[in-house]
């Protein structure tokens, strides 16, 4: 279905839509880089590491299956494995076998990991306020949230790998 040519091509973007699209595309690239750089410089944690700690802190038992955690952090499972191993070396996270099936792995936030998250939170909050929220002042935040949630639905997960184009028959 995705390979079929469109019967009715989409309408070109209006000038305002083009500006909005380009601003959004730039923001989704720049904001994470800026926040990552600030966290690394001030806290010695990457934004991905912070996100792992934050997401685990919000879960019952402060634990989550690795595959589910990869989805909420929007990273590949192999990338998450490397991040969790790095956090585990610092005593911030542990990996344990899942009780339910024995094959799955859980990432578990340690007390030291929770303390590290609490230590890094003020710096992250300051960056989010400065680089994002201050620019949204006066906007209808519920409408903005609904629009962004539609753009990046929680079940979308990380991007899939490219597949090489099929060779002509």
N, C-alpha and C positions, 0 to 999 in steps of 0.2 A: 504494500500500500504506500509506504513512504517513498518508494522508487518511482511510482506512477507520476507522470507529469500533471501539474495542476490544470484542472479544466478551466478554472477561473482564477487567473493570477491575482494575488492580493493587490489592493490599491497602494500606490506609492505613499510614503509618509508625507504628511503635511510638513511645512517648515517647523511648526511648533513641535510636532511629533519627532521629527529628526533631531531637534535640539534636546528634547527630553531623553530620547534614546541615547544619544551620545553622552549626555551628562550622567545618566545611569551607568552606562558601560564604563566610563572613566571612574566613577565612584566605586564600583564593585572591584576595580583593580587597585585603586589608590588607597582607599580606606584601610583594607587589611594590611597593606605594606607599611603604612604610617603607624598603625597601632602595633604591628609586629615589631617595628624598629624601636618604638618607644618602650615597649615591654622588655625587649632584649636589653636595651641600654640601661633602663632603670631597675629591672628586676631579674635579669638573666634568664627569663622565660620567653619562649616564642609564643605567638598568638595561638598556635595550634596546641602547644602544651597547656596554656592557660585554658583553652576551650575544653580540652580533655578533663582537666581538673574540675572546671566549673560544671560540666555536664555530669560527671560522676557525683559531685556533691549534691546534685538535685535528685538523685535516684534513691529509691528505697534500698537500704543497706549500702548506700554509696558504691554500688557496683552495677555493671552492665555488660552484656555479652559484647565481645569485641566487634562482631559484625554490626550490631545495633549502634555501638558507639561510633564506629566508622561512618555510619550513615548520618548520625546527628552532627558529627564534626565536619562532615563533607570531605572525607579523605578516603583513599583506598584502604582496604584491609591491610595490605602490605605496608603502606605508609604509616598506618596507625600502629602496627606492630613495632615499627622502628621507634615511634614516639613513645609508646608505652614502655619499651625496653629501656629507653633513655631515662624516663621518669622513674622506672623501677630501680635503676642503678643509684638514683639519688634517694631512694626510700619513700618516694611520693605516691607510688602506685604499686600494687601487686597483681600478678596474673595467677589465677587459680582455675582449676577445672570446674566446669558447671556441674552442679549436682544432678540436674535433670537428665542429661544424656551422656555425660562422660567424655564426649568428643569436643564440645564447645568450651571456649575459654572465656572467663570473665576478667574484666579489669576492675580492681577494687581500690578505691581511694583510701590511703592510710591516714592516720591522724596527722602525721607529718605533712602529707599532701594537702590536707584540709587547712592546716596552719599556713602552709606556703601560699595557698589560694587566698586566704584572708590577708596575708601580707601584700600580695600583688594587686588585690582588688582596688585599692584607692588609686593606684597609677592607671589601671585599665579604665576605671570609671572616669577619671579626669580626661583621658584621651577620647573616650566615647562622647563625653559632653562637648569637648572642644571641637572635635572633627566631624561630629554628626549632629547631636541634639541641638547645639546652638544654631545650626543652620536650618533646623526645622521649626524654630520658634514661630508661632503664628499659624502654622499649618494645622489642618484637621488631622491629628495623629491617628485616630481610629480609622479614617478613610485611607491614610497613608499605609498603615499597618495592613489593612485588608488588601490593598493593591500589591504591596510587597509580598504578602503571604500567597497571593495568587501567582505572582511571578516565580517565586521559589517555594513551591509547596514542600512541606516536610517530607513527603514520600518520594520526592524526586531523586534524592540521594546524589552521590557524586557522579560526575560525567562518566559515560561509558568510554571504553577505549575505541580508538578509530580502527576500523577494519579496512583492509586494502580493498580497492574496488575490484569487482569481479572482472576477470579477463573476458574479452569478447569471445563468443562461441564461434 
